[in-house]
Amino acid sequence: MRQGPMGGEWREYLGAASGTEESEAIRGSTHTGRPLGAPDFVAALEKALGRRLTALKGGRPAEGARAASQQALRFGRGEGLKEGNVPSVPGLSDT
C-alpha cells in the first residue's frame, strides 16, 4: 500500500496536488459538510444513505410549490374544514 509524503514533503505535495479551483471546491464542501464529487457519485451516496446530500434552493417556496400536506392546513380550505370553521381556544369567547 502506497503512503503519502512524510515530513516536509507535505507542503510540496499539497501545493502541487491542487489548483485554486480544486482548493475552493474542497473548502466549500468542507464548510457546508456536503460531499464533493460528480453528480452521479453524490446521487449514489444519497440512494445508499437514504437521505438528501445536495443543497436545495434557498428561500421561501413559491406559492404554487407548497406541499399538498401544507395546503390541507390552511383554514377554511383544507379537507375536513368548512368555510369559517376555525378551531376555538379554551377561555376565549367571541363576545
N, C-alpha and C positions, 0 to 999 in steps of 0.2 A: 504494500500500500504506500502510495506516494504521500509525503507530508509537505506542508507549506514551508516557506523560508523561515529561518530562525534568526533571532537577534536583530542586528542592524539591517538585515536584508528586508525586513518587513516594509520599511519606508519605500524602498525601491519597488518592491512587489506591489504594494498598494497604489503607488503613484503610476506605475505602468499599466496596471490592470484595468483602470477605469478612466474614462474621459469625463468631461464636465457633464454631458447629458446623462450618462450612466450613473454618475455620482448623485445627480439631482433626483433621478428616479429612485435610487436606493434610499436617499434621505426622505423623500416624500412617502414611500411605503413604510419606512421605519416610524416616521412621525404619526401616520394615520393608523398603523397597525394592520394595514391591508396587504395581502400578498402581492408580490411583484412577479409578473410573468406574462406569457402570451394569453390572450383571451380564452382560448380553448383549455389551457392549463388551469386557469382560475375557475372556469366553468366545471372542470372535472373535480377540482377541490370542493366547490360548492355542492356538487352532487354527492361526493363521498362523505362530506361532513353533514349534509342535510341542513345547511344554513347559508344565508347570503353573505358573500365576502366583498362584493363590489359596492361602491357607494351609490346611493340613489341621488336623483336630482334634488338639490336643496330647495327650501322654501315651502310655502303652503301649497297644497294641491289645488289644481284648477277646480272650479265649481262642478264641472261635468265628470271629473276624475275621482270623485268620492266613492268609497266602497259601498256596496249595496247595504251592508250591515249598518253603516252610518246613516243612510237615508231613512231607515226604519226608526231611528231615534229622534227624528225631527218631529216636534209636537204637532199634532193635527194632520200629519201627512203619512205617518207610518202605519204599518199593518196592525190592526187591533186598536188603534186610537181613532176616535171620532173627532170631527172638527170642533174645537172649543173644549175638548175633554183634556183638561190639564190636571195632573195629579195634585191633590190637596196636601198642605203641610199642616201637621197637627199643631193646634194652638193658634193658628191664624184663621181669620174669617174674612169674608168679602164685605162685611158691613162696617 
